[in-house]
């Protein structure tokens, strides 16, 4: 991802407090081509998807870092996500649908990343290669859904995929070399997926998943912008 200018390159991970996000920060920290910034609910500044002002403040901070370090934001990875917690569990049937759970899962998986697009995509440079990757999930693929269930999580990730597609089109109008994709990391050994790991399901360490995703992001071309891509670089159906 070598930029066209002599300016330094910044990588930003949003959702850095989660298992996958932390692993992405760790991997990027040893990559000499990037200076790494990390944002989460527990950083300063902090990001709170229920408070758009926090996203605006964090974006202003990133812009300040770019100016102070004479650097361009060349890589943005959004690794936040919600599947289960005190707000509820993924539904096995329509009889389990719950408005509070649906509201929360859409807030974290869809609305929050949408607001990230609003405030952070404009920070990407208008010239030269830059990449934005939003961690989604294969279960958000409508074409791949053969099992049903997990209504809220599936729907929130499908909605995220549509947001990524629209954002990719707008981003390409600003910079023809920009890439914006949704990412399927596989089943990662984190708190999000741990309760649902089962015999025969390939569960990978977060460090391995992070390494795979960064390799995929490095190899993407503008032709692939707007796609849902898995950790092996394969394009998945919508």
C-alpha positions in Angstrom: 0.0 0.0 0.0 2.8 2.4 -0.9 1.4 6.0 -1.2 2.3 8.2 -4.1 3.7 10.9 -1.9 6.6 11.0 0.5 4.3 11.5 3.5 4.0 8.9 6.1 1.1 6.5 6.2 -1.3 6.0 9.1 -3.4 3.0 9.8 -6.5 3.3 12.1 -8.3 0.5 13.8 -11.7 1.2 15.2 -13.0 -1.4 17.7 -9.4 -1.9 19.0 -10.7 -3.1 22.3 -12.1 -6.4 20.9 -10.1 -9.6 20.3 -9.8 -9.1 16.6 -9.3 -5.4 16.8 -6.5 -5.8 19.3 -4.9 -8.4 17.1 -5.1 -6.0 14.1 -3.4 -3.3 16.1 -0.6 -5.7 17.2 0.0 -6.9 13.7 0.1 -3.4 12.3 2.4 -2.2 15.0 5.2 -4.3 13.6 4.5 -3.2 10.0 7.1 -0.6 9.2 5.0 1.1 6.5 2.4 2.3 9.0 2.1 4.4 12.1 -0.9 2.9 14.0 -3.8 4.7 15.7 -6.4 2.7 17.7 -9.8 3.8 18.9 -12.4 2.0 21.1 -14.8 2.7 23.9 -11.8 2.8 26.3 -9.3 5.0 24.4 -8.8 8.7 24.6 -10.7 9.9 22.7 -13.3 7.2 23.1 -15.8 6.1 20.6 -19.4 5.5 21.6 -21.8 4.4 18.8 -24.7 5.7 20.8 -23.2 9.2 20.8 -22.4 10.6 17.3 -20.5 13.5 18.9 -17.9 11.1 20.1 -17.3 10.0 16.6 -17.0 13.6 15.4 -14.5 14.3 18.2 -12.4 11.2 17.4 -12.3 12.0 13.7 -11.1 15.5 14.5 -8.4 13.9 16.7 -7.3 11.7 13.8 -7.2 14.6 11.5 -4.9 16.4 14.0 -2.7 13.4 14.1 -2.4 13.4 10.4 -1.4 17.0 10.4 1.0 16.7 13.3 2.8 13.7 11.9 2.7 14.9 8.3 0.9 11.7 7.4 -2.0 10.4 5.4 -4.7 8.0 6.6 -4.1 5.1 4.2 -5.8 2.2 6.0 -9.0 2.2 8.0 -10.2 -1.0 9.6 -13.5 -1.1 11.5 -13.5 -4.3 13.7 -16.4 -3.5 16.0 -19.4 -5.9 16.3 -22.1 -7.4 18.5 -23.7 -10.8 18.5 -24.7 -11.6 22.1 -24.7 -10.0 25.6 -26.9 -8.7 28.3 -29.0 -7.1 25.5 -30.0 -10.5 24.2 -28.9 -13.6 22.2 -29.1 -14.4 18.5 -32.6 -15.7 17.6 -33.2 -19.3 16.6 -36.8 -18.5 15.5 -39.0 -15.6 14.7 -40.7 -16.3 18.0 -37.5 -15.0 19.7 -37.5 -11.6 17.9 -37.1 -8.8 20.4 -37.2 -5.1 19.7 -34.5 -4.2 22.3 -32.0 -6.8 21.0 -32.7 -5.8 17.4 -32.2 -2.1 18.2 -28.9 -2.8 19.9 -27.5 -5.2 17.3 -28.3 -2.7 14.5 -26.8 0.2 16.6 -23.4 -1.6 16.9 -23.2 -3.5 13.6 -24.9 -1.1 11.2 -25.6 2.4 12.5 -22.2 2.8 14.3 -20.2 1.8 11.2 -22.4 4.1 9.1 -21.4 7.0 11.3 -17.8 6.0 11.0 -18.2 6.3 7.2 -19.7 9.8 7.7 -16.9 11.1 9.9 -13.8 9.1 8.9 -14.0 8.3 5.2 -13.5 12.0 4.3 -10.1 11.8 6.1 -8.8 9.3 3.5 -6.6 11.1 0.9 -8.0 12.1 -2.5 -5.0 10.8 -4.4 -3.1 7.5 -4.2 -4.1 4.1 -2.8 -6.1 3.9 0.4 -8.2 1.1 1.8 -11.2 1.0 4.2 -12.3 -2.4 5.5 -15.4 -3.0 7.6 -15.6 -6.4 9.4 -18.8 -8.0 8.4 -19.8 -11.7 8.4 -20.6 -14.4 5.9 -23.9 -14.9 7.7 -24.8 -11.4 6.4 -24.8 -12.8 2.9 -28.5 -13.3 1.8 -27.5 -15.6 -1.1 -25.5 -17.8 1.3 -28.3 -18.1 3.9 -29.4 -21.7 3.9 -30.0 -22.2 7.6 -32.1 -19.2 8.8 -32.0 -18.1 12.3 -29.9 -15.3 13.8 -32.3 -12.8 12.4 -30.9 -9.6 13.9 -27.2 -10.4 13.4 -27.7 -11.6 9.8 -29.9 -8.5 8.9 -27.5 -6.0 10.6 -24.5 -7.4 8.7 -26.5 -7.5 5.4 -27.4 -3.8 6.0 -23.7 -3.1 6.7 -22.8 -4.7 3.4 -25.2 -2.5 1.5 -23.7 0.6 3.3 -20.2 -0.5 2.3 -21.3 -0.9 -1.3 -22.8 2.6 -1.4 -19.8 4.1 0.4 -17.4 2.5 -2.1 -19.1 4.2 -5.0 -19.0 7.6 -3.3 -15.4 7.1 -2.3 -14.3 6.1 -5.8 -15.7 9.5 -7.0 -13.2 11.2 -4.7 -10.3 8.9 -5.4 -10.2 6.3 -8.2 -7.5 4.3 -6.4 -9.5 3.9 -3.1 -10.9 0.5 -2.0 -13.8 0.0 0.4 -14.9 -3.5 1.3 -16.8 -5.6 3.8 -14.7 -8.4 5.3 -15.6 -11.9 6.5 -12.9 -12.9 9.1 -14.1 -16.5 9.6 -14.9 -17.8 13.0 -12.3 -16.2 15.3 -11.5 -17.2 18.9 -12.9 -14.1 20.6 -15.6 -13.3 23.1 -18.1 -12.7 20.3 -18.0 -16.1 18.8 -16.8 -18.3 21.6 -20.2 -19.4 23.0 -21.2 -20.6 19.5 -18.1 -22.5 18.6 -18.9 -26.2 18.0 -17.2 -29.4 17.1 -16.1 -29.4 13.5 -16.2 -25.6 13.1 -12.8 -24.1 12.3 -12.1 -21.6 15.0 -8.9 -19.6 14.4 -6.8 -17.5 16.8 -7.3 -13.8 16.5 -3.7 -13.2 15.5 -4.1 -15.6 12.6 -7.3 -13.9 11.5 -5.8 -10.5 11.7 -2.8 -11.5 9.7 -5.1 -13.0 7.0 -7.3 -9.9 6.8 -4.4 -7.6 6.5 -2.9 -9.7 3.7 -6.2 -9.6 1.9 -6.5 -5.8 2.3 -2.9 -5.4 1.0 -3.8 -7.4 -2.2 -7.1 -5.7 -3.0 -7.4 -3.6 -6.2 -9.9 -0.8 -7.0 -11.7 -3.3 -9.2 -12.8 -5.2 -6.0 -14.1 -2.1 -4.2 -17.6 -2.6 -2.8 -17.3 -6.4 -2.4 -17.8 -8.7 0.5 -14.5 -10.5 0.7 -13.4 -13.4 3.0 -10.1 -13.9 4.8 -8.8 -16.0 1.9 -9.5 -13.2 -0.6 -12.6 -14.8 -2.1 -15.6 -12.7 -3.0 -18.7 -13.9 -1.3 -22.3 -13.5 -2.7 -24.6 -10.8 -1.5 
